[in-house]
Amino acid sequence: MKKWFCHVISNTHWDREWRYPFQSYRMDLVEMMDQLLDILEKHPEYRAFYLDSQTVILEDYLEIRPEQAARIKHFVEKDRLQIGPWYTLPDMWACPGEALIRNLLRGHKIAKEFGRVQKVGYTPFSNGQISQLPQLYRGFGIDHCMFYRGIGKHIAKSEFIWKGADGTEIYGFRFGDYARYNYYYLVYRPGLLGRTVRDREYKWNPDEIPYHVANEQSQDRQYGYGNLRLFVHEDMLEEALNDALRYTAADATTSQLLYMMGHDHSFAAAEEIDLLKAIEKRSATREEIVFHSSLSDYMEQFRREARDLQVVEGEMRHTLKEGLWTNLMALILSCRTYLKQQNARTCAKVLYGSEPLAAMATLTGSRYPTSYFEQIWKRLLVNQAHDAVGGCSVDRVHVEMQTRWGEVETISDEICRRSMRDVALRIDGQTIKRQNLQLTIFNPLPYSRDILAELIIDIPSPSPETTFALQRADNTTVPYQVISHESYTATIESGYELTMPFPVQRYRARVALSQLPAFGFEALEVCVGQQPQQPEAEDIVRNERTLENENLRVIVNDNGTFTLEEKATGKRFEQLCYLEDTAEFGDPWNRVVPPGDKPLLSLNQRAKIGIVERGPLYGAIEATYEFSVPRGKGANGKRSRERARIPVSVLVALERNGKCAQVEVRLTNTAENHRLRLMFPTGLARAQYSTADGQFDVLNRSIKLPDATGWKEPPYPTQPMWNWVEVNDGSYGFTVINDGLIEYEAVDDEQRTIAITLLRAFGTTVFGRPTPGSQCLGTHIYRFLVYPHAGSWSDASVFDEVSRLTAPVQALLSAPTKGVLPRRASFVEINGKNLVFSTIKQAEDARGMILRFWNAMNTPQKADLRLGIPLLRAEKVSLEELPECPLELVDGGRSLPIEVGGKKIVTLRLEWPKD
């Protein structure tokens, strides 16, 4: 008789914050950990407990119980308390790819400090799995991924080979119908509590002493048990074991089976040992052996048996065709979109602001602010936990998240300020006249750039008549366009002197910067009193409805939409940026639309149109209107008859030489229970696929959905993106770029309309608990670039345009400085097409800098790194920053040629001489 080997994994799933705020759950965590450590100490036969693949909860626990650190270290070293590899459990679609690497880096760091990191790809926490997760896991020495959302029986058996976007292969494990808690529901509950999987509604039992705090603020807090007893129910074991084996072994490819114990916030129990002993007594008459194990033990046995596994490729976003509890639940993408925006913008501020500038300052002699970045990444990663950034928690959780992001922004801004100060003070500005000013422009990206930057330039003078010009070191003039001018009282401060006011003329201006040094700086001279040289170009605003530059023409329509024409081809796109409003009676995970609900469109509005700004460098026109929609739910199960008026502003702008139309949509949501989307009809009727960027990938997805008749969870028409989505008919493309909205639909209509979800407002979360914050009332601001172009996204260098939105240049105004650096310098430049920058930061071991970028193409690309300061050495390292191979430097250490495979992530350690 064939034997099955059933590995019982004692674990938990610990949502740090979700149905309750962090501080509430931490008290539960402290109780859980106290009991767990006692169990591990008193019961040596208790094999191991897996702490849910995250290490942040150790930090949370030790803040309250610092005296327990030695006990934790002891059990981690003995492989009985198993921790890592993650720091928090992220929703991968809602994070930049670089943040996922930082999450694993921090998780590894903490686990190693306690003695051992579990190289286990336990990943049941994201709503689907990104296409590059195999490459990410391999980069940390992990050869497998265990999950259930995004994969189904119709796709693969329980075990398979998962081939990622770049061709990296790892083992894939699909948890079955009972997901990550098959043993918990099918064996533990009947075996120790006498309750079957069907017992999902509590029946009042005075012997268990249910209790609840009897006041208003606790009304939504769950009841607790005052006397919940665990003991073996022998009469229920046989059926329980039969159920567990039937469901788990059905699609298995080896004799090794996973019996997962952990549930949401579940505790370890010494009675688990009693249950296993009772099961062991039955083993002689059964076809399975059930024993206490660990995920690493399971993997060791599985690898010995794995043969001829099916290969499954790409992202894992498959919906549930048949089965029970393994839905994809993809609608998390559109929950509380303001959180997604704040997360994306704050991450960009760090990755394309404070980190590159701190690296630049370090290369010129400053100390890298390691401890501050640890504070930054702790807050960012905590906020990226799946129930946090997912937007499906109670309101207080999301309020506390915004405080953390605010702290990140403050720390990041201060690092930027100090880093720019340090670099600028080291520049030799003695060619700048004493009465003039020095304006040092910093480019955080390793590419030379042409960009129109919005800057604030103060001229120390009480006279509003003061003028100025901008000049480079070669005396060429830098054009600018004034947005506003005011007499302003600035202040100056120091720890050694009083804070004192002084008068300035404050100019807000758009400065046309060209050929900015890659990952470098340029110091301009602000020539006070000199007349500015106006650019020789036509006004971008041609009339009250029309904007035009060298590439594009925009006509703003009566209804608040606009027409966009690409002049080189004559291609026109009509009625862009109208709103679509539909009902939403669901929750974070489910979209519920009442029968007969029809979309409301803003196409019949009468907008007020006016010029906002004009000039030869930039022009903008604004259309405003009020969009009338039902106020919320009605009493009849449909949308209410009462109306709400949503004020809407659509500002469209062009820059000189710009290839994109810039769009800012501002609205004040006054309605509830609805979904609001921004619509871009592309007219590219022959398009069959949408294309969108993701985490280290660019993905094509079919516009036409498959027939899903009878599916438990039909495929979603909406899909994830990170920065951009495109529809392309094979010869022409239409791209929409944004900085934080991550859900789109390429509508299967004649126009091949791109729909971007602005907000999805609903009022409840798990168990129907009210969450008024998820109605997203109030003012929202959305920013887009609309990019029509010939050829593909790669031909059009879409990622170059993305950086205009996500990675602005920075600037520091000062008196002329007296250092030794030239007025213009580049530290690192990446030459190569569609090689996308990810990070430059100090290495985890402080030995050199880490530069990471990735190839967005399927085909290999050649990269040539040019170094402004000759390198001492360079090596390719893993994502974990472990050595892989040294690299050959040429041109005296000033050049580093490298070939980058298709969709590969490249991580380099660069070391400069110490002096």
N, C-alpha and C positions, 0 to 999 in steps of 0.2 A: 504494500500500500504506500502510495506516494506521501511523503511528509512535507508539510509546509513549516517554515521557520518564521514565527511571528514575533517581530521585535517590538516590544512595548516601550514606547518613548514617553517618559514622564516629563512633562513640560507645561508651559502656560502660554497664553497669548495676552500680553500686557499692553493694552492701549493706555498710554501715559495720560491722556486726556481724551474724553469722548462724551459719554453720557453725563459725566461729572467733571469738574475742573481738576487740574493737576493735583492741587493740594488735598482734595478729597481722596483721589485714587492713591496718593502717596501714603496715606495712613493705612489703606488696605495693603499696599506694597510692603510697608514695614512689618505688618503682622505676618504677611505671607513669607517674607524672607527670614524673620525670626524663627518661625516654625520650621521652615525648610532647613536652616542650618542645624537646628536641634535634631531633625530627622536624620540628616546626613551623619551627624555625630553619634547618635544613639543606635542607628541601624546600619551597620556596615554592609549588610546584604542589599540595601537600597542602592542599585547600581549607579544611577546618575540622574541629574535633573538638568534639562536644557532650558536656559533662561531666554527663550524666544528670539534668539539670534541678535539681540540688541544689548548694548552695554550701557546706555544712558541710565537705565534703571539701577545699575550699581552706584552711579554717582548720586542719584536721587536718594537711594537707601542710606548711603554712607554720610550724607549730609545730616541725617538724623541719628544714625548709629555709627559714628566714626570708629568706635572701639571694635567693631566687627570686621575691620579690614583684614586683619591677620587670619581670621577664620575663613573668610572668603578666599584669600590667597591660598590657603592650605588645601581647600577642597577643589579649587581650580587646578592647582598643580597635580592633584591626585586624579584629575579627570572625572570627578564626580559632580562638580558644579561646572557646567559647560556654557561658555559665553562666546559671543561674537558670531559672525564677523562684522555685523553692522553696528552702527552707533544708534540710529533710530530706524524705524521701519517706514520708508518713504512711499508715497504714491509716485511712482516713477514717471508718469506722464506729466506731472505737475512740477517737475524739477528740471533744471538744466542738467545735461549729462555730467558736467564737471562736478556738480553737487553730489551726484551719486558716488563718484570716486572719492570725494572728501568724506562722505559718510562711511565708506568702507575703510578709508585710511584712519579715521578717528576711532572707529570700532576696533580695528586691529591694534591700534596704539594702546587703548585702554585694556583690551584683553591680554596683550603681551605684558603689560605692567603687573597683571595679576598672575602671570605665569604661563598662560596657554591660550591661543586663539583657536576656536573651532573652524576648520576649513570646510564649512558646511553651507551649501547653497540653499538653505531653507528660506523660501520666499513666498509665503502664502498671503502676503499683506498688500499687494498691489492689484488694482483692477485690470488685470492683463499684464503681460511682460513685454518690455521693450525689445526691439530686434537686436540690439547690441549687448544684451545682458550676457550672452555666452563669452563675448570678448572681455567684458568687464570682469566676470568671474575668473576667467583664465588668467587675467592680469593680476589676480590676487591668489593664484595657485589653487583655485577651486574648480573642480571638473564636473560639476553637476548643478542642477536647479530643481527644487521640489516646489510645486505650486499646483493650483487648481483653477484659478480664475484665468480665462483666456484659452483654455484647452478643453476638449470634450472627447467622449468615446468615439465619435465619428471621425476624429482626427488621428488619434493614436491610442495604442494600448497603454497600460499603466506605466511602462518604461519605454523610452525611445531615445534616439539621438536628436538633439536639437542643434541645428546648424544656423548660426547667426548671420547677420548681414555681411560680414567680412569673410565668411567661410569657416570661422571658428566653430568647432563641434564640442559639445559637452553632453553628458547624460541628462535626459529630462525625465522627471517623475510626475505623473498626473495622479493626484489624490482622487479617490473614487467618489461615489455618490455622497458619502458623509464627510467629505472634504478633509480638513485638518484635525478632525475630532471623531474619527470612526470608532476607536476603542472607547472613548469617553461616552458616546451615546449608546453604543451597542453592547458594551461589556461593563464598564465602570458603573454607570448609573443603575442598570438592573442588578449588577453584582453586589454593589455596596449600598444602594439607596432603595432598591426594590421598585424602580421606576423605569419604564420602557421608553423607547424613542418617541412613542406616541403621547407620552405624558408631558405635554408642553404647557398645560394650564394648571396652576396651583390649586389644590383642594385643601381648604383650611384644616389644619391639624394642630389642636391645642398642645399636644405632646411636644411639638417642635418649637413652641413658644414664638410665633411670629411677632415682630414688634415694629413700630413705626413712630417717629417723632410727630406729635400732634400739634403742629403749627403750620402757618401758611407758607413760610419760606421752605419748609421741608415737604410740601405736598407732592412734589414730583420725585422725591428721593425714594428709592426702593425700600420695601420691607426687608428686615434682616431676620435670620434664624437665631433664637436664643438657645436652642437645644437640638441641633441637627446631628443625629447619630449615624455613624457609618459602621456597618457590619455586613458580613458575607451572607447573601441570600442564596443558599445552595439550590433552592427550588427553581431559580431563574437562570442558572448558569448555562445549562445545556442549550436552551434556545438562544441565549445571548451569544454563545460561542458559535453556534451554527450561523446566526445572522452575520456576525463579524467576518467569518471565513467566506461565506457566500458573496458578500458585497466586495470584499477586498481581493479575493483570489480570482475573481471573474475574468479580469483582463491582464493578469500578471504574466510576465515572460520568464520569471525565475521562481525558485522556491522560497525566496526571501520576501516577506511581507512586512509592511509598516503598520503598526497599530499605534495611532497617535492619541495621546491622552489629554493634551492641554486644550482648555476652552478659554473663553474670554475671562481674564482675571481669576483663573482657577488656582487653587492652592495645592501644594503637595500634601499627601496624607499617608501616615504610616500604615493605614489599613490597606493601601495598595499592595503591600507585601502579603497580607493575609489573603487577599483576593488571588494573587498569583500562586500562592501555595494551594489554594482550593482548586484552581485551574490545573495545576501540575498533577494533582491526584487523578485527574480524568485523562491524562495524556496517553495512557496505555491503550485506551479504547478509541482514541480520536486520531485523525490524520494530520493534526498540526501540533507543533510544540510552541507553547507561548512562554516567553521569558522576558525578563527585564533587560533592556539593552540601551543603546544610544545610536544616534544617527551616524556617527563615525563608524561604529561597529557594524551597523547595517551596510554602509557603503563598502566596507572591506569585504564583506561576504558577497554582496551584489556583484562587485567587479569580477570576482572569480567565476561567476556563472553567466554573466551577460554575453550573449551571442546574437549576431544577425538582427540587430534592432532596426526598426523602421526609422528613417530619417525624416524629420519635420523641419521646415525652413521658415525663417522670418519671424516677424512679430507675432506674439501670442495674444490675439484679440478675438478668438473664436467664441461665439455665443453658445448657449446651452440648447442643443437639439433635443436631447433626452437625458433624463437623470433627475437628481434631486437638488442639492444645495451648492452647486458649483457655477452659478450665474456669473457672467462677466461684470454686470453692474457698471456699465461704462458712463452713466450719466453724472458721475462724480465730477467729470470735466467741467460741467457748467454750474455746479453748486457755488454760491457765493463768489461770483467771478471777481469781486473786488479783492478777495484774498489771493487769487491767482495772479492778479495784476501786481499787487504789492510784493508778492514773493519774487516774481520775475524781475521787477524793477530794482528791488533791493539786492538780489543776486548780481544783477548787472552792475550795480554801483560798486560792488566788491570786486567782481571778476574783471571788470573793464575800467576800474577806477582805482580804488585804494591798493589792491594787490600789485598791479603793474607799477604804480607810482612808488610804492614802498620798495619794490625790487629795483627801480631806477635809482632811488635815493641810496639804497644799500650799495649798488655798484659804484657810486661816487663817494662812499665813505661813511654812510649812516649805519646805525644799528637797526636790523630788521625787527619790526614790532611783533614778534612771535606771540607773546602773551595776549596782545589785543586781538590778533586774528583768531586765537583759540576762543576768545569770548564771542567774536563775530560768528564763527562757524558753529559753536554750540547753539546759539540762538537760531541761526538759520536752519540747522538740521532738526532741532526740536520742532520748529514750525513746519517742517516738511514731512513730519510723520503723517501717515495716510489719513487718519481721521481728523487731523488738524488742517493741513492744506486742502484736504478733500472737501472741507466745508460742511461736514455732516455731524458736527458736534453741537452741544448746547451753546447758547449765545455767549456765556461768560468765557468759555474756552477761546472763542474767536476774538473777543475783546482783549484778552491777555496776549494773544498772538500779536496783535497790532502794537502792543507795548514793546514786545521783543524786537519787532522789525524797526520800531522807532529807535531803540537802543543801537541796533546794527547801523542804521543810517548815521546816527551821531558819531559813533566810533569811526566809521568809514570816512565820513567827512573830515574828521580831525586828522586821521592818518593822511588823507590827501593833502590837507593844508600844510601839515608839517613836512611831508615828503617834498612837496613842491618848493617850500621855503628852503629846505636843505639843498636841493639841487640848484635853485636859482642863486643862492648865495655863493655857490662855487663857480658860477659863470663869470668869465672875464667880460664885464660890461663897460670897460673903460673907453671903448669907442663911442659909447652913448654920451651925449653931452650932459653935463651936470644938471642943467635946468630941465632936462627932459626926463622921461620915465622909461622904465624897462617893462615890457609886457612879454612874459615867457609863456609860450604855448607848449603844452605837453600832449603828445600823441600816445595813448596807452597801448595801441595795437602794433604788431610787428609788420605793418605794411605802410608804405608811403601813401598819404591821403590828400585829396582835395576836398575841402569841406567848408560850408558856411556856418560859422560858429556864433551863437548868441552870447555876448560877453557884456560885463559891466565894467566900464572904464571911468575911473575917478581922476579928474584933473584938479590938483590942489590949488584952488583959486576961489576968491569970493565973487569974482565977476562972471555973470552968465554969458558974457560975450566971448569967453575964452574958446578958442578952437584948437584942433590938433590934427596931425596927420600920422599915419603909421608907415614905418619904413623898415625894410630888412637890412641886414649887414652890408649887402651890395648896393644899398641906396635905392633899390626899387620900391615903389609905393605899393602898399597893401590897401585895396579898396574896402570901404565899409559903408554901411547904411544905418543912419540913426533911427532907432525906434522911439526913444524918448529922451528927454533931457530935463534935469531939475537941479536946483541948488539944494545941497544936502549937507547936513552936519555929520561928519564921520567922527569916530573916536579912535584913539590909539592907546594901547595898554601894555603893561609889562609887570612882572612880579617885582621889579626894582623901581618902578616909577608910578606916579598917579595916572589914572585914566583921564585923558584930556581930549576935549573936542577940537575939531578944526574944520573949516569950510572947504567943500569940494564942489565941483561941477560933475554931477553923476550922469554919465551917458550910458544908456542901454543901446547896444549897437550889434549889427550883424556884420561880422568880419569875414571876408573872402580869403581863406587860407589855401594856398596851393603847394603841392609837393612837400607836405610836412614830413620831416624825417620819421622813418619807421621806429616804433618803440624808442622815442627820443624827444627832443625839444628844439625849439627855436626861439631866441630872444629878439623881439621886435623893439624898435625905438619909437616911443610915443613923442612926437615932435610938438611940444606945447607952443601954441600961438601960430603954428603954421596952418595954412589953408589946406583942407583935405582935397585930394585929387578925386573927382567924381568919375566912376567907371563910364566908359563910352559904350552905353548900351541903352536900348529902349526900356521904357517903363514896363515892368511885368504886367501891370494892370492896363489893359487896352481900353476897357470901358467898365461900367458898373456891373456887368455880367461876365466879363471875359478876362482870362489870364492867358499869357502866352510867353513861352521862352523858345530857345533854339530847337527843342525836341517835342514839346507838347503844347496843346491848346485846350483850355478848360472853359466851358460855358456853363454857368450856373442857371438852372431852370426854375420856373415859377414855383414848382412844388418842393423845392429844397434839395432836389437831386442835382447831379451835374453830368454833363457830357464830356468825355475825354477823347481827344484825338491825338494819335501819334503822327507827327507831321511827315516823317520819312516815308511811311507806307500809306498814309491816309486812313488808317484803321480807326474806326470810331466805336466808342462804347457809350451806350445811352442809359439814362435813368439810373446812374450809379448812386449808391448810398440811400436807398429808401428803407424804411422800417417795416418789419413784419411782426405782428403781435398775435399770439395765440394763448389759449388757456393752459394753465398748469395746476392740476389738483393733486399732484403727486408728492413726493418727498425726495430726499437726496439721491435715492437709488432708483426711483421709478417715475416715469413720465406718465401722467394720467390726464387724458383729454376727454372732456364730456362728449357724448354723442352729438353729432351735428355741429360741433364747433368749427367755424370757418376763420381762416386767417384774416386779420385786419391789416391793410396796407396804408402807408402814408402817401401814396401817389396822388391823392386828391387834395393835398394840403395847398394852402396859399401862403407861401413863405414871404417874410420880410427880408430883403436882400440889401446888403451894404458892403462898401469897401472898408476893410479893417486896416490894411497897411499897403503902401505902394512904394515902388522905387525900382531901380535897375537891377538890384540883387535879389529882391524878394517882393512878392505881392500876394495878398490874401483877401478873399471875399467870404463873407459869412451869410448864411441863410438861417433864419429862425422861424419856428412855428410851434404850435401846440398840437400834440397828437392825442386825440380823444379815444380812450379805451375803457372797457368795463372796469369798475373800481375793484372788483374782487369776485368772490364766490357769491352766487345768489342762493336763495332759499330752495330753489327747485332743482338743485344739482347741476345748474348751468351757471354761466357767468352772470353777474348782476346787471340789472338794467341801469343802475346808477353809474354815471360816467366819472372818470378821472381824466384830468388834462395833464399831459406830460410835456413840460417845456423842453424843446429840442433846439440845439444849435449845431449846425454843420459848418465848420470853417475849412475851406479848401485853399491851398496855397501852392505856389510854384517858386522854385529858386532858379536863378540864372544857371544855365547848363544842366539843370536837374533832369533826371530821367524818370522821376516819380512825382506824382501829385501827392502832396501832404494833406492829410485829412485829420481834423480833430472833431470828434463828436462829443458834445456835452449835453447831458440830460438830467432831469430831476425826476426820479421814479416816484410817482404818487399812487400807483396801483399795486394790488396784491394778486397773487396766484396767476401769474402769466409769464410767458417766455417772450423776450424781445430780441429780435435778430436784425443785423444790418446786412442788406442784400446788395450784391454786385452781379448783375446780369452780364455775363461775358460775351454772349452771342457766339461762342465757339462750339457750334452744334456737333461737330464731328469728334469732339473730345470724348474719350472713353474712360479716362482715368483722371483722378486728382493726384497732385504731387504735393507733399508737405514735408517740412523738416521735422526731425524728432531729436532724440538724444543720440548724438553722434551718427545720425543717419538721415537720408532723404528717401522717402517712401512713396511708391505708386500704389494707389488703391482704386479699385473698380468703382465707377460711378453707379452702375447698375447693380442692384442688390440681387442675390440669388433668391429663387423661390424657397420660402421657408414655411410653407404650409405645414401646420402641425408641430412646429418647433415650440419648445417651452419658452425660449427666449430668442425671438427672431433677430437677425443681424441689425445693428443700429445704422441708420443713415448718417449719423454724426460721427466724426472721427477726431482724433487728437492731432494737434500740431504744437510746435514750440514757438517759432517766430513767423512762419509764412506758409501760405498755401497757394497753389497755382493750378489753373486749368489750361491745358495746352492741346491744340488740335493737330499737332505734328509739325506745324510750320510756324505757329504763332502762340504766344503765351500771355496769360493775364495773371499777375501775381499780387496778392494782398499780404502785406507785412504788418505785424503789430507787435506790441511789447507786453503781453501778459494774458490775452484771451487765448485759450487753448482748445476750444471746441469749434469745429466748422462742419459744414455739410456742402458737398458739391451736389447740388440738386439735379436729379434726373429729369430735367425739363428741356424744352427746346433751347432755352437761353444758356443752359449749363451755368446756372446762377450759383455763385459762391455765397453761402450764408454764414455769417460769423455770429455766434451767440454772445450778446451783450450781457444779458442776465436771465436767469431762470428763477423766478420768485415763488416760494412755497412757504408753508408755515409750521411744518412739523418735522420731527426726526424719529429715531427709533422708538417703538411702542407708542407712536402718535403723540409724543411729548411736544408741547408748543415751543417753537423757536421763532419768535417774531423777527429776529435779526435776519433770518434767511429770506425774508421778503425783499431785502435789498432796497429799502426805501432811502430816498435821499439823492444827492448829486453824484454822478459818475462821469468820469472823463476817459475817453478812449482815443488812442492815437494810431494812425495807420499811414502806410505808404502804399500807393496804388501804382503798380509798375507794369505797363503794357510793353511787350518787347517781341521782336522776331526771334525765332529759334527757341531752344530749350532754356530752362533755368540756368544750366551750367554755361551755355553760350552767353547768357545775359549777366553772368556774375551776380546773381541775386544776393549772395551772402555779403558782397561789398555794400549793397544798399541797406541790408539789415543793420550793419554797424552804424549807419547814420542815425538810427533810432535808438540803438542800445548802447553805443560806446562813444559818447560825445568827447571832444577834446576838452582839456582842462587848461586853466590859465591863471597865472599869478602876476599881479601888478606890483611893482616896487620901484624904488630909486635904483639908479645904475649900481650894479654889484661889482665886486673886486676880487673875483676868484681866478681860477686857471683854466676852466673848461671853455671850449669855443662857444660862440653864440648859437651854433647849430650843430647838433650831434644826433647820431642814431646808434643805439646799442645793439639791437638785433633786428634783422629784416628777413622775412620769409619770402622768397621768390618762388612762385609756382601757382598754377591755376586751381581754384576750388580747394585750396588747403585752408581749413577753417581753424582759427585760433581758439584755444580753450583756456589756457592759463599760463601765466609766468609767475612764479612764487619761489620763495626759499625752499630748499629741500627739507624734508622732515628731519633729517639728521644735521641740518644746517651746513651741509657740505655742498656749496654751489647753489645754482638756481635750477629749478625744474621748468622746462618749456614743454608745453603739450599742444598739439594740433592734430587735426584729423583730415583724412582725404574723403571728401563728399562724393567722389566718383566711384563707380564700380571697377574702373581700370586703374592700374598703377600710374602714379604721377611722380615726376622728378621735382625735388625741392632743393633749393640752394639757399642756405642760411648765410647771410653776410653779417659779420660782427664788427662793430665800430671799435671795440677794444679787443685785441687778439686774445683768443682763448688759450688757457693752459692745457686743458683736456676736455673731451666730450665723450659721453657714453650713452648708449641706449639703455634705458631701465624699464622695468615692468611698471604697471600702474601702482604696485605696492612700493615702488622705488627701489627694487632690488636690481643689482647689476645684471645686464644681459650680454652686451658686447661693447667694446671700445669702438670709437669712430675715428676715421682718419681726417685730420685737419689739413687744409691746403692754404696756400697764400699766406704763410706765416701765421696761421691761426685765425685769419680773418674770413675764412670761407669754410663751410661744412656742407658738402653735397650729400644728399640722401635720397633714396627711392622709397616712396610710400605706397604700399599695396592698396588695392581697392578697399575702401571703407575701413582702412586701418587707423587706429589711434596710435600716434607716435608720442612717446614720452622720453625726453632727453634731459640728462644732467649736464649742465654747462658750468665749468669751473674757470674762473679768471684768476690771474695772479693776485696775491694778497695785497701788494703795494699799489 
